[in-house]
Amino acid sequence: MTAMRTFSSIATAVTVAASMAMVVSTSALGTCKTTLRGELVRSPEDEARREYRVSPSKFLFFSLDETVQRSGSSREERFQYFVVPNTRTTFPIPFSLDIDSPRDCPSKLNLTVQGDDNPDFFNVIRQGNIAPLFLGMKTIRLDNYETIPVGGPTF
């Protein structure tokens, strides 16, 4: 009986050690694999406007930026970017973004979403003063379901 308990204890210890090594090696890799889920909704300010209310667009441009501290100053650094085709014609617009980065998952990210009907909008906006059909921004956490308020341009 004693030999059986000793064998069982050793097997348990080996299994626990292997599990711990797996956890340590995975965290040492510093990868971020998760899914950000949420929905885009009209902002309260946009809902109150009568002359022009934002409407869904054909493409959604999501930018996830991380605030990093370097040399005593902070700056925004792109974490990941997504262009998502949209078929919804009404708000709310649900979204699901598969995050896959070799870096660690940040505790907070600044999400910016812009909507436009031009699939090359991101390239066009860099060239001039072109406004998106709608815009939304929010500081988010990857482990939360996020509701992002969006509004249209003001004239």
N, CA, C and O of each residue as an XYZ file, in Angstrom:
620
protein
N       0.817     -1.183      0.000
C       0.000      0.000      0.000
C       0.863      1.250      0.000
O       0.542      2.216     -0.692
N       1.961      1.254      0.766
C       2.826      2.415      0.863
C       3.475      2.716     -0.482
O       3.602      3.881     -0.859
N       3.886      1.680     -1.207
C       4.494      1.876     -2.527
C       3.483      2.495     -3.482
O       3.838      3.336     -4.309
N       2.222      2.079     -3.367
C       1.176      2.612     -4.227
C       0.949      4.096     -3.939
O       0.816      4.883     -4.876
N       0.903      4.494     -2.675
C       0.716      5.895     -2.305
C       1.916      6.727     -2.751
O       1.745      7.848     -3.230
N       3.104      6.200     -2.601
C       4.314      6.909     -3.016
C       4.292      7.131     -4.520
O       4.607      8.224     -4.993
N       3.920      6.093     -5.281
C       3.830      6.218     -6.732
C       2.782      7.261     -7.115
O       3.012      8.087     -7.998
N       1.633      7.217     -6.445
C       0.553      8.161     -6.702
C       0.995      9.591     -6.384
O       0.687     10.518     -7.134
N       1.710      9.769     -5.281
C       2.204     11.094     -4.904
C       3.212     11.621     -5.915
O       3.194     12.799     -6.274
N       4.093     10.733     -6.369
C       5.088     11.140     -7.370
C       4.398     11.507     -8.671
O       4.746     12.512     -9.292
N       3.424     10.709     -9.096
C       2.693     10.989    -10.339
C       1.972     12.322    -10.237
O       1.974     13.099    -11.191
N       1.357     12.597     -9.099
C       0.667     13.870     -8.896
C       1.655     15.032     -8.952
O       1.387     16.056     -9.581
N       2.794     14.863     -8.292
C       3.806     15.924     -8.282
C       4.331     16.198     -9.687
O       4.538     17.353    -10.057
N       4.548     15.141    -10.471
C       5.026     15.310    -11.853
C       3.973     16.027    -12.688
O       4.306     16.918    -13.468
N       2.713     15.650    -12.534
C       1.628     16.289    -13.286
C       1.517     17.773    -12.935
O       1.374     18.613    -13.823
N       1.583     18.093    -11.647
C       1.518     19.491    -11.209
C       2.712     20.269    -11.749
O       2.550     21.389    -12.234
N       3.904     19.692    -11.672
C       5.108     20.373    -12.175
C       5.020     20.609    -13.673
O       5.409     21.671    -14.159
N       4.512     19.628    -14.410
C       4.360     19.790    -15.865
C       3.354     20.885    -16.181
O       3.562     21.688    -17.090
N       2.262     20.914    -15.425
C       1.255     21.961    -15.637
C       1.829     23.338    -15.353
O       1.590     24.278    -16.111
N       2.582     23.468    -14.270
C       3.200     24.754    -13.922
C       4.203     25.180    -14.985
O       4.260     26.356    -15.343
N       4.990     24.243    -15.492
C       5.966     24.563    -16.537
C       5.255     25.047    -17.784
O       5.741     25.951    -18.465
N       4.103     24.454    -18.093
C       3.334     24.862    -19.261
C       2.822     26.284    -19.089
O       2.889     27.091    -20.016
N       2.311     26.589    -17.902
C       1.812     27.934    -17.620
C       2.946     28.943    -17.723
O       2.786     29.997    -18.339
N       4.094     28.627    -17.121
C       5.230     29.544    -17.154
C       5.716     29.746    -18.579
O       6.003     30.877    -18.974
N       5.816     28.662    -19.370
C       6.325     28.803    -20.733
C       5.348     29.581    -21.604
O       5.775     30.332    -22.481
N       4.046     29.416    -21.383
C       3.069     30.166    -22.162
C       3.134     31.643    -21.824
O       3.079     32.484    -22.721
N       3.251     31.973    -20.539
C       3.313     33.379    -20.169
C       4.643     33.988    -20.597
O       4.711     35.183    -20.882
N       5.688     33.190    -20.644
C       6.990     33.700    -21.074
C       6.977     34.063    -22.547
O       7.731     34.929    -22.990
N       6.116     33.399    -23.303
C       6.033     33.712    -24.729
C       5.480     35.114    -24.956
O       5.803     35.755    -25.955
N       4.643     35.593    -24.028
C       4.111     36.941    -24.150
C       3.122     37.121    -25.274
O       3.073     38.185    -25.890
N       2.337     36.111    -25.553
C       1.372     36.238    -26.635
C       0.014     36.656    -26.098
O      -0.314     36.425    -24.935
N      -0.758     37.270    -26.962
C      -2.110     37.699    -26.625
C      -3.056     37.107    -27.656
O      -3.064     37.517    -28.817
N      -3.837     36.157    -27.228
C      -4.847     35.544    -28.087
C      -6.165     35.587    -27.338
O      -6.341     34.890    -26.338
N      -7.076     36.394    -27.812
C      -8.380     36.526    -27.166
C      -9.362     37.081    -28.191
O      -8.978     37.387    -29.320
N     -10.600     37.206    -27.808
C     -11.620     37.778    -28.686
C     -12.272     38.948    -27.974
O     -12.754     38.816    -26.850
N     -12.281     40.092    -28.638
C     -12.967     41.276    -28.118
C     -14.364     41.296    -28.715
O     -14.531     41.294    -29.935
N     -15.362     41.316    -27.843
C     -16.751     41.332    -28.304
C     -17.433     42.598    -27.807
O     -17.111     43.133    -26.747
N     -18.383     43.055    -28.608
C     -19.135     44.227    -28.205
C     -20.127     44.631    -29.262
O     -20.480     43.850    -30.146
N     -20.576     45.886    -29.152
C     -21.521     46.408    -30.133
C     -21.334     47.910    -30.276
O     -20.940     48.602    -29.337
N     -21.624     48.388    -31.467
C     -21.620     49.823    -31.741
C     -23.052     50.317    -31.612
O     -23.975     49.724    -32.170
N     -23.233     51.406    -30.873
C     -24.552     52.004    -30.677
C     -24.474     53.495    -30.998
O     -23.401     54.094    -30.937
N     -25.602     54.083    -31.336
C     -25.628     55.538    -31.530
C     -25.375     56.225    -30.200
O     -25.906     55.814    -29.168
N     -24.555     57.280    -30.230
C     -24.300     58.040    -29.008
C     -25.563     58.815    -28.628
O     -26.383     59.122    -29.493
N     -25.725     59.132    -27.343
C     -26.896     59.915    -26.923
C     -26.980     61.265    -27.657
O     -28.071     61.726    -27.992
N     -25.819     61.891    -27.905
C     -25.814     63.169    -28.626
C     -26.337     62.992    -30.054
O     -27.079     63.832    -30.564
N     -25.940     61.889    -30.688
C     -26.392     61.621    -32.044
C     -27.894     61.339    -32.066
O     -28.600     61.780    -32.973
N     -28.376     60.605    -31.069
C     -29.814     60.309    -30.972
C     -30.629     61.599    -30.850
O     -31.746     61.675    -31.362
N     -30.074     62.617    -30.172
C     -30.796     63.867    -29.933
C     -30.854     64.761    -31.185
O     -31.736     65.613    -31.298
N     -29.932     64.568    -32.104
C     -29.921     65.414    -33.308
C     -31.074     65.053    -34.230
O     -31.459     63.889    -34.339
N     -31.614     66.059    -34.888
C     -32.740     65.816    -35.786
C     -32.325     65.868    -37.248
O     -32.846     65.122    -38.077
N     -31.384     66.752    -37.560
C     -31.046     66.983    -38.967
C     -30.223     65.867    -39.599
O     -30.405     65.550    -40.774
N     -29.323     65.275    -38.828
C     -28.480     64.217    -39.398
C     -28.129     63.216    -38.322
O     -27.449     63.541    -37.348
N     -28.592     62.014    -38.505
C     -28.248     60.942    -37.574
C     -27.338     59.958    -38.291
O     -27.504     59.674    -39.477
N     -26.383     59.453    -37.547
C     -25.442     58.506    -38.111
C     -26.175     57.235    -38.562
O     -27.130     56.785    -37.929
N     -25.698     56.684    -39.662
C     -26.246     55.416    -40.126
C     -25.091     54.450    -40.362
O     -23.961     54.882    -40.591
N     -25.360     53.158    -40.311
C     -24.294     52.173    -40.503
C     -23.629     52.320    -41.869
O     -24.257     52.756    -42.834
N     -22.376     51.958    -41.932
C     -21.632     52.012    -43.190
C     -21.202     50.601    -43.582
O     -21.362     49.653    -42.814
N     -20.660     50.482    -44.776
C     -20.302     49.167    -45.314
C     -19.033     48.581    -44.708
O     -18.838     47.366    -44.711
N     -18.167     49.456    -44.185
C     -16.906     48.981    -43.606
C     -16.651     49.642    -42.257
O     -16.909     50.831    -42.073
N     -16.138     48.847    -41.317
C     -15.794     49.330    -39.989
C     -14.284     49.213    -39.833
O     -13.705     48.160    -40.100
N     -13.657     50.285    -39.405
C     -12.202     50.347    -39.247
C     -11.899     50.485    -37.754
O     -12.094     51.549    -37.166
N     -11.426     49.407    -37.158
C     -11.116     49.368    -35.733
C      -9.619     49.533    -35.523
O      -8.815     48.877    -36.185
N      -9.254     50.404    -34.610
C      -7.859     50.584    -34.235
C      -7.756     50.405    -32.725
O      -8.471     51.057    -31.964
N      -6.865     49.521    -32.300
C      -6.604     49.311    -30.878
C      -5.212     49.842    -30.591
O      -4.227     49.349    -31.141
N      -5.130     50.853    -29.726
C      -3.865     51.500    -29.404
C      -3.587     51.382    -27.916
O      -4.490     51.473    -27.084
N      -2.320     51.178    -27.606
C      -1.880     51.026    -26.232
C      -1.076     52.259    -25.831
O      -0.261     52.749    -26.612
N      -1.300     52.759    -24.627
C      -0.497     53.857    -24.100
C       0.742     53.242    -23.460
O       0.638     52.458    -22.517
N       1.913     53.601    -23.980
C       3.170     53.057    -23.455
C       4.004     54.182    -22.853
O       3.972     55.322    -23.315
N       4.748     53.831    -21.815
C       5.636     54.776    -21.134
C       7.066     54.490    -21.576
O       7.564     53.376    -21.411
N       7.714     55.486    -22.132
C       9.120     55.347    -22.514
C       9.846     56.648    -22.224
O       9.382     57.729    -22.588
N      10.963     56.534    -21.578
C      11.821     57.689    -21.271
C      11.051     58.812    -20.583
O      11.257     59.988    -20.886
N      10.179     58.453    -19.673
C       9.456     59.457    -18.903
C       8.280     60.097    -19.613
O       7.630     60.972    -19.041
N       7.981     59.693    -20.839
C       6.811     60.251    -21.525
C       5.926     59.111    -22.022
O       6.386     57.986    -22.217
N       4.665     59.422    -22.220
C       3.737     58.408    -22.711
C       3.319     58.738    -24.141
O       3.231     59.901    -24.534
N       3.065     57.680    -24.900
C       2.602     57.873    -26.269
C       1.741     56.682    -26.666
O       1.803     55.617    -26.053
N       0.946     56.883    -27.695
C       0.087     55.835    -28.211
C       0.871     54.973    -29.197
O       1.606     55.479    -30.044
N       0.697     53.673    -29.066
C       1.349     52.730    -29.966
C       0.292     51.765    -30.485
O      -0.473     51.204    -29.700
N       0.242     51.566    -31.799
C      -0.760     50.680    -32.396
C      -0.559     49.263    -31.886
O       0.539     48.712    -31.970
N      -1.635     48.673    -31.353
C      -1.581     47.291    -30.894
C      -2.082     46.365    -32.003
O      -1.425     45.380    -32.341
N      -3.250     46.687    -32.568
C      -3.780     45.931    -33.688
C      -4.816     46.764    -34.426
O      -5.395     47.697    -33.870
N      -5.044     46.407    -35.705
C      -5.953     47.150    -36.568
C      -6.794     46.148    -37.347
O      -6.291     45.109    -37.775
N      -8.079     46.461    -37.532
C      -8.994     45.569    -38.245
C      -9.852     46.361    -39.219
O     -10.287     47.469    -38.907
N     -10.095     45.803    -40.388
C     -11.097     46.315    -41.318
C     -12.151     45.220    -41.414
O     -11.850     44.091    -41.803
N     -13.387     45.558    -41.058
C     -14.453     44.570    -40.985
C     -15.595     44.976    -41.906
O     -16.145     46.066    -41.752
N     -15.966     44.121    -42.866
C     -17.145     44.417    -43.682
C     -18.395     44.373    -42.795
O     -18.482     43.563    -41.873
N     -19.349     45.242    -43.081
C     -20.570     45.321    -42.287
C     -21.785     45.161    -43.190
O     -21.896     45.836    -44.214
N     -22.689     44.275    -42.814
C     -23.923     44.083    -43.578
C     -25.151     44.584    -42.818
O     -26.263     44.563    -43.346
N     -24.949     45.035    -41.576
C     -26.073     45.520    -40.769
C     -26.517     46.880    -41.283
O     -25.689     47.716    -41.644
N     -27.815     47.096    -41.313
C     -28.356     48.376    -41.785
C     -28.929     49.218    -40.651
O     -29.383     50.340    -40.874
N     -28.907     48.678    -39.436
C     -29.407     49.421    -38.279
C     -28.456     49.217    -37.107
O     -27.686     48.258    -37.066
N     -28.529     50.145    -36.153
C     -27.786     49.996    -34.905
C     -28.670     49.251    -33.924
O     -29.893     49.358    -34.011
N     -28.104     48.507    -33.005
C     -26.687     48.285    -32.726
C     -26.046     47.338    -33.739
O     -26.718     46.519    -34.366
N     -24.723     47.476    -33.878
C     -23.938     46.607    -34.756
C     -23.010     45.774    -33.865
O     -22.069     46.313    -33.281
N     -23.267     44.465    -33.756
C     -22.380     43.635    -32.941
C     -21.036     43.436    -33.654
O     -20.970     43.434    -34.883
N     -19.970     43.270    -32.868
C     -18.674     42.974    -33.474
C     -17.923     41.954    -32.633
O     -18.166     41.807    -31.435
N     -17.019     41.268    -33.279
C     -16.173     40.275    -32.637
C     -14.813     40.344    -33.327
O     -14.704     40.058    -34.519
N     -13.784     40.721    -32.583
C     -12.443     40.882    -33.137
C     -11.504     39.853    -32.512
O     -11.338     39.817    -31.293
N     -10.895     39.022    -33.344
C      -9.945     38.020    -32.859
C      -8.576     38.663    -32.722
O      -7.915     38.965    -33.716
N      -8.160     38.868    -31.482
C      -6.872     39.477    -31.174
C      -5.812     38.380    -31.224
O      -5.948     37.349    -30.566
N      -4.777     38.600    -31.991
C      -3.678     37.640    -32.094
C      -2.396     38.451    -32.233
O      -2.070     38.941    -33.314
N      -1.675     38.585    -31.123
C      -0.484     39.414    -31.106
C       0.647     38.677    -30.406
O       0.406     37.934    -29.454
N       1.871     38.873    -30.862
C       3.007     38.266    -30.169
C       3.316     38.973    -28.838
O       4.095     38.469    -28.028
N       2.707     40.125    -28.624
C       2.926     40.889    -27.387
C       1.950     40.430    -26.308
O       0.967     39.747    -26.596
N       2.232     40.812    -25.061
C       1.310     40.553    -23.956
C       0.024     41.330    -24.168
O       0.024     42.375    -24.818
N      -1.075     40.821    -23.620
C      -2.353     41.538    -23.673
C      -2.285     42.731    -22.723
O      -2.005     42.547    -21.538
N      -2.529     43.933    -23.203
C      -2.556     45.102    -22.314
C      -3.786     45.048    -21.413
O      -4.804     44.462    -21.783
N      -3.693     45.656    -20.236
C      -4.852     45.692    -19.348
C      -5.926     46.626    -19.901
O      -7.119     46.372    -19.732
N      -5.503     47.714    -20.568
C      -6.445     48.662    -21.179
C      -5.939     49.031    -22.567
O      -4.734     49.071    -22.814
N      -6.878     49.300    -23.467
C      -6.553     49.767    -24.816
C      -7.494     50.912    -25.172
O      -8.608     51.001    -24.656
N      -7.034     51.774    -26.053
C      -7.889     52.820    -26.596
C      -8.411     52.324    -27.933
O      -7.645     52.111    -28.873
N      -9.726     52.143    -28.008
C     -10.358     51.674    -29.231
C     -10.927     52.857    -29.987
O     -11.636     53.685    -29.413
N     -10.623     52.940    -31.263
C     -11.238     53.921    -32.156
C     -11.890     53.134    -33.279
O     -11.269     52.249    -33.867
N     -13.134     53.453    -33.577
C     -13.811     52.821    -34.703
C     -14.345     53.923    -35.611
O     -14.943     54.899    -35.159
N     -14.112     53.733    -36.896
C     -14.616     54.657    -37.904
C     -15.396     53.853    -38.920
O     -15.049     52.709    -39.216
N     -16.429     54.437    -39.445
C     -17.233     53.759    -40.451
C     -17.214     54.535    -41.753
O     -17.290     55.763    -41.756
N     -17.110     53.810    -42.867
C     -17.156     54.434    -44.180
C     -17.582     53.389    -45.201
O     -17.489     52.187    -44.950
N     -18.050     53.857    -46.356
C     -18.463     52.944    -47.425
C     -17.323     52.614    -48.376
O     -17.467     51.748    -49.239
N     -16.194     53.292    -48.228
C     -15.030     53.061    -49.079
C     -14.088     52.072    -48.380
O     -13.612     52.363    -47.283
N     -13.806     50.904    -48.991
C     -12.918     49.945    -48.331
C     -11.483     50.449    -48.190
O     -10.724     49.917    -47.380
N     -11.099     51.465    -48.962
C      -9.757     52.048    -48.870
C      -9.733     53.300    -48.009
O      -8.795     54.093    -48.089
N     -10.761     53.481    -47.183
C     -10.889     54.687    -46.372
C      -9.638     54.995    -45.558
O      -9.209     56.147    -45.495
N      -9.049     53.975    -44.935
C      -7.892     54.205    -44.083
C      -6.738     54.804    -44.889
O      -6.032     55.678    -44.388
N      -6.539     54.358    -46.106
C      -5.486     54.923    -46.962
C      -5.852     56.315    -47.455
O      -4.983     57.179    -47.565
N      -7.120     56.541    -47.750
C      -7.580     57.847    -48.250
C      -7.478     58.911    -47.160
O      -7.083     60.043    -47.440
N      -7.828     58.562    -45.920
C      -7.833     59.545    -44.831
C      -6.426     60.071    -44.550
O      -6.272     61.210    -44.109
N      -5.415     59.269    -44.797
C      -4.035     59.719    -44.588
C      -3.639     60.810    -45.589
O      -2.711     61.579    -45.337
N      -4.335     60.875    -46.709
C      -3.956     61.811    -47.774
C      -4.652     63.158    -47.676
O      -4.244     64.100    -48.355
N      -5.666     63.282    -46.873
C      -6.370     64.558    -46.828
C      -7.342     64.654    -45.680
O      -7.353     63.815    -44.779
N      -8.160     65.689    -45.722
C      -9.125     65.956    -44.659
C     -10.469     65.313    -44.983
O     -11.454     66.017    -45.205
N     -10.515     64.020    -45.011
C     -11.732     63.280    -45.294
C     -12.288     62.801    -43.957
O     -11.568     62.186    -43.170
N     -13.551     63.075    -43.700
C     -14.168     62.661    -42.436
C     -14.879     61.329    -42.631
O     -15.460     61.088    -43.690
N     -14.841     60.457    -41.617
C     -15.577     59.196    -41.704
C     -17.078     59.464    -41.605
O     -17.493     60.537    -41.168
N     -17.882     58.496    -42.008
C     -19.327     58.618    -41.860
C     -19.720     58.590    -40.390
O     -20.690     59.237    -39.994
N     -18.977     57.849    -39.583
C     -19.175     57.909    -38.138
C     -17.872     57.592    -37.429
O     -16.937     57.035    -38.006
N     -17.843     57.972    -36.140
C     -16.640     57.819    -35.332
C     -17.029     57.484    -33.898
O     -17.999     58.025    -33.368
N     -16.267     56.590    -33.275
C     -16.465     56.263    -31.868
C     -15.127     55.991    -31.210
O     -14.220     55.450    -31.844
N     -14.996     56.361    -29.942
C     -13.751     56.123    -29.199
C     -14.093     55.751    -27.762
O     -15.049     56.257    -27.174
N     -13.270     54.839    -27.210
C     -13.492     54.447    -25.825
C     -12.257     53.698    -25.332
O     -11.623     52.969    -26.095
N     -11.918     53.879    -24.060
C     -10.887     53.070    -23.428
C     -11.555     51.770    -22.992
O     -12.564     51.781    -22.287
N     -10.973     50.644    -23.425
C     -11.623     49.349    -23.205
C     -10.691     48.368    -22.502
O      -9.485     48.589    -22.399
N     -11.288     47.276    -22.022
C     -10.551     46.140    -21.480
C     -10.895     44.938    -22.360
O     -12.055     44.751    -22.729
N      -9.911     44.140    -22.691
C     -10.135     43.013    -23.595
C     -11.057     41.953    -23.004
O     -11.688     41.205    -23.751
N     -11.149     41.873    -21.678
C     -11.961     40.833    -21.061
C     -13.409     41.252    -20.812
O     -14.169     40.497    -20.205
N     -13.802     42.440    -21.269
C     -15.173     42.931    -21.090
C     -15.930     42.923    -22.417
O     -15.329     43.021    -23.487
N     -17.266     42.803    -22.331
C     -18.130     43.060    -23.476
C     -18.250     44.578    -23.547
O     -18.631     45.208    -22.561
N     -17.935     45.170    -24.682
C     -17.859     46.629    -24.777
C     -18.978     47.213    -25.636
O     -19.267     46.711    -26.722
N     -19.593     48.264    -25.144
C     -20.570     49.032    -25.912
C     -19.886     50.335    -26.307
O     -19.480     51.118    -25.448
N     -19.762     50.564    -27.613
C     -19.049     51.720    -28.123
C     -20.044     52.705    -28.740
O     -20.656     52.397    -29.762
N     -20.214     53.886    -28.134
C     -21.099     54.892    -28.722
C     -20.422     55.563    -29.925
O     -19.253     55.940    -29.859
N     -21.178     55.704    -31.027
C     -20.644     56.358    -32.231
C     -21.552     57.512    -32.625
O     -22.754     57.503    -32.361
N     -20.951     58.493    -33.257
C     -21.695     59.656    -33.721
C     -21.262     60.044    -35.119
O     -20.187     59.670    -35.590
N     -22.117     60.795    -35.759
C     -21.819     61.247    -37.115
C     -21.104     62.577    -37.134
O     -20.899     63.195    -36.089
N     -20.725     63.018    -38.311
C     -20.043     64.317    -38.417
C     -20.974     65.468    -38.043
O     -22.190     65.385    -38.214
N     -20.388     66.523    -37.537
C     -21.165     67.735    -37.248
C     -20.814     68.783    -38.290
O     -19.646     69.000    -38.613
N     -21.826     69.411    -38.793
C     -21.627     70.426    -39.851
C     -21.856     71.817    -39.318
O     -21.734     72.790    -40.062
